[in-house]
Amino acid sequence: MKSIKTIIGALLLTLGAIGIASCSQEEDNAVMQEKGNLLKIETSIAGTKAIVTGTEFKSGDQISVITPWDVDYFNNLATYDGNWQMEEVMLPENPSIVGAVYPYEAELRREEVGAAGVAWWVYRQDVDLTYKEDGQTDYMYGLSANEVSLSDGTARIQFQHALARITLALTKSSNDVGEGLVSKVVLRNRSTDDFYAVISNKGVFTVDTRLQKGYIHGDNDATATIEVPADCALSSTVVQNIDMLVIPTSINEDAEFVLTIDGNDYNFIIPQSEWEAGQQYTYPITISRNTVPTPKPTVGEAIYMGFDGDNGQPLYWSSWNLGATSPEDYGGLYGWGDKSGELTSTNLNYYPSANPPTDISGSAFDLARLTWGGGWRIPSGNEFWSLKSHSEVEWAYVNGVEGVRYTSTVNGNTIFIPMAPMRIGESVEQGNQSYYWLGTLNEEDPTMAGTFHIDSYWDNDWPTAGQPRYYGLPIRPVTEQP
């Protein structure tokens, strides 16, 4: 028979075990209750998710889940693995909708808009449609069809497309004389004037949880382009489709496609259109060229001479002239502001008009920009002065051609500028001096434009008041974008 002490000890141990079990059960119930107060999300997609990736989210996709009731933690990362996994988010005390954007944006901005007393919150992220290694980003937004609450903690979100999809359906005429190799498609504004800019490759994406909508505003950058690489051969029997994503906008013949085919660019004006979010627009284009395409102009090597251009960016000089194929080749002789590069008329109204702009460098009248593309342009007088002041200047000969060699005193790099003739109408004259075009107009005498002068007799070089705009002179391009 056990002693009373032993029995009492056993009883105390039993009661202790019961007490521990009871506390553990209460904690489990509290955790279960708290888990029931956590936000859950379910998603669907209206239409096609992207050009390539299909109609469903794939494993690893990430979205920003917007919880408007939480001022400090409104942006929540959710990752898809068949279900959405996210950090624990407590449900709101009052019923509320839930927003979402794709892709996830860590820097999602919360901003108050509206008049005092009726202000509300919107959420913004930056949009970039630049083509990257895996293509363009297909921005989407979603708002829950229901208000989440303690009684319904699952937000059912249907994503909508914030962008429009453009498809170029390309074929080749049976009479086309080219090979038909497409390497690039560019969508761009036809004018460099901000007023006419409709194409943007960047913008701001706004999700408005009060008005329950999402939209993108472009940045109205007049120089913006959307460029998509291509690698296809045109056929007269098989349509080649090339896709790109664009910010919704209205087009009224103020934008164009530029197709690089067989190394040459061809422009196609876009007719009046209304691009709406989530919609696809197809443009059939048949290529029919009746002459063999000329070779694409050869761009000179970009050489940094150790100083900045007028805009404060490092300036690079081409190793040879526009239209040339070597440093000693003077290239073409062009009228100032002649976009074709072929005019020989002495009528000033064609260069480019009776009332020309004061500066054509980098503009729609800059033949260097139009021919070589990218950031290439006609230099300014200040930039030529900087070349002279940052260089050792000497008269030199390259393959029997005389000219001026500039050797940078900053980094030792060199360029050679050859002597070149002057064309007046159809007549080409070669003397002991040469003039190169600058981008600026002579404002005191607008019949003339600025030039840079090199003289074999005086062994000198300097910007001058200029020459008549219809003269045919060489161009030495510069760029900040090597």
JODALIN-V952920 format. One record per pair of residues at least 24 apart in sequence whose C-alpha atoms are under 6 Angstrom apart, sorted by sequence separation. I is the first residue (numbers start at 1). J is the second residue. D is the distance in Angstrom with one decimal. If there is no record, write none. Layout:
BEGIN
I:J:D ; I:J:D
END
This chain:
BEGIN
200:224:5.2 ; 250:274:4.6 ; 432:456:5.5 ; 197:222:4.7 ; 201:226:5.7 ; 249:275:5.3 ; 339:365:5.5 ; 248:275:4.9 ; 194:222:4.9 ; 248:276:5.1 ; 337:365:4.8 ; 339:367:5.5 ; 248:277:5.6 ; 192:222:5.3 ; 67:98:5.6 ; 66:98:5.9 ; 264:296:5.6 ; 66:99:4.7 ; 263:296:5.7 ; 65:99:5.9 ; 66:100:5.4 ; 65:100:4.4 ; 64:100:5.4 ; 64:101:5.3 ; 102:139:5.6 ; 188:225:4.6 ; 436:473:5.8 ; 63:101:5.7 ; 102:140:5.0 ; 187:225:5.6 ; 436:474:5.2 ; 437:475:5.6 ; 63:102:4.9 ; 101:140:5.7 ; 187:226:5.1 ; 436:475:5.6 ; 63:103:5.1 ; 64:104:4.6 ; 101:141:4.3 ; 186:226:5.6 ; 62:103:5.9 ; 63:104:4.0 ; 100:141:5.6 ; 186:227:4.4 ; 62:104:5.3 ; 100:142:5.0 ; 185:227:5.9 ; 99:142:5.7 ; 185:228:5.3 ; 99:143:4.4 ; 184:228:5.9 ; 98:143:5.7 ; 184:229:4.4 ; 98:144:5.3 ; 184:230:4.9 ; 97:144:5.6 ; 183:230:4.5 ; 424:471:5.1 ; 183:231:5.1 ; 423:471:5.8 ; 182:231:5.8 ; 423:472:4.4 ; 39:89:5.5 ; 97:147:4.4 ; 182:232:5.4 ; 422:472:5.8 ; 38:89:5.4 ; 96:147:4.6 ; 181:232:5.9 ; 422:473:5.6 ; 38:90:4.6 ; 39:91:5.5 ; 95:147:5.3 ; 96:148:5.5 ; 181:233:4.5 ; 37:90:5.8 ; 38:91:5.5 ; 95:148:5.4 ; 180:233:5.5 ; 37:91:5.6 ; 95:149:4.8 ; 180:234:5.0 ; 380:438:5.2 ; 379:438:5.6 ; 380:439:5.4 ; 379:439:6.0 ; 378:439:5.5 ; 172:234:5.5 ; 174:236:5.8 ; 171:234:5.7 ; 172:235:5.1 ; 173:236:5.6 ; 171:235:5.6 ; 172:236:4.6 ; 190:254:5.4 ; 171:236:5.5 ; 190:255:5.0 ; 189:255:4.4 ; 188:255:5.7 ; 171:239:5.3 ; 188:256:5.7 ; 170:239:5.6 ; 187:256:5.9 ; 169:239:6.0 ; 170:240:5.0 ; 187:257:4.7 ; 169:240:5.7 ; 186:257:5.6 ; 129:201:5.0 ; 169:241:4.6 ; 186:258:5.0 ; 168:241:5.5 ; 185:258:5.8 ; 128:202:4.6 ; 168:242:5.2 ; 185:259:4.7 ; 309:383:6.0 ; 127:202:5.2 ; 167:242:5.6 ; 184:259:6.0 ; 127:203:4.9 ; 167:243:4.5 ; 184:260:5.1 ; 127:204:5.5 ; 166:243:5.6 ; 183:260:5.7 ; 126:204:4.7 ; 166:244:5.3 ; 182:260:5.8 ; 361:439:4.7 ; 125:204:5.9 ; 165:244:5.9 ; 182:261:4.5 ; 346:425:5.8 ; 360:439:5.2 ; 125:205:5.2 ; 165:245:4.7 ; 181:261:5.3 ; 345:425:5.7 ; 359:439:5.4 ; 124:205:5.4 ; 164:245:5.8 ; 180:261:5.9 ; 181:262:5.1 ; 344:425:4.8 ; 359:440:4.4 ; 124:206:4.5 ; 164:246:5.4 ; 180:262:6.0 ; 358:440:5.8 ; 359:441:6.0 ; 381:463:5.9 ; 123:206:5.6 ; 163:246:5.7 ; 358:441:4.9 ; 123:207:5.2 ; 163:247:5.2 ; 164:248:5.8 ; 122:207:5.9 ; 163:248:6.0 ; 122:208:4.7 ; 50:138:5.9 ; 328:418:5.6 ; 330:420:5.6 ; 319:415:5.9 ; 378:477:5.1 ; 379:478:5.9 ; 377:477:5.3 ; 376:477:6.0 ; 377:478:5.5 ; 376:478:5.5 ; 305:408:5.6 ; 376:479:4.6 ; 306:410:5.4 ; 375:479:5.2 ; 306:411:5.9 ; 375:481:5.5 ; 305:413:5.8 ; 164:276:5.9 ; 176:288:4.5 ; 177:289:5.9 ; 41:154:5.3 ; 43:156:5.9 ; 45:158:5.5 ; 164:277:4.8 ; 176:289:4.8 ; 177:290:6.0 ; 39:153:5.3 ; 40:154:4.6 ; 41:155:4.7 ; 42:156:4.9 ; 43:157:4.8 ; 44:158:4.7 ; 45:159:4.8 ; 46:160:5.6 ; 163:277:4.7 ; 164:278:5.3 ; 166:280:5.8 ; 168:282:5.8 ; 169:283:5.9 ; 172:286:5.4 ; 173:287:5.8 ; 41:156:6.0 ; 43:158:5.6 ; 162:277:5.1 ; 163:278:5.9 ; 164:279:5.2 ; 165:280:4.6 ; 166:281:5.0 ; 167:282:4.6 ; 168:283:5.0 ; 169:284:4.5 ; 170:285:5.0 ; 171:286:4.9 ; 172:287:4.8 ; 173:288:5.1 ; 161:277:6.0 ; 164:280:6.0 ; 166:282:6.0 ; 168:284:6.0 ; 170:286:5.9 ; 161:278:4.7 ; 348:470:6.0 ; 346:470:5.4 ; 336:469:5.1 ; 335:470:4.9 ; 335:471:5.4 ; 335:472:4.7 ; 334:472:4.3 ; 333:472:4.5 ; 334:473:5.2 ; 333:473:4.4 ; 333:474:4.9 ; 332:474:5.8 ; 322:475:5.6 ; 321:475:5.7 ; 321:476:4.6 ; 318:477:5.7 ; 318:478:5.8 ; 317:478:4.6 ; 316:478:5.6 ; 316:479:5.2 ; 315:479:5.9 ; 316:480:6.0 ; 315:480:5.0 ; 314:480:5.9 ; 302:482:5.7
END
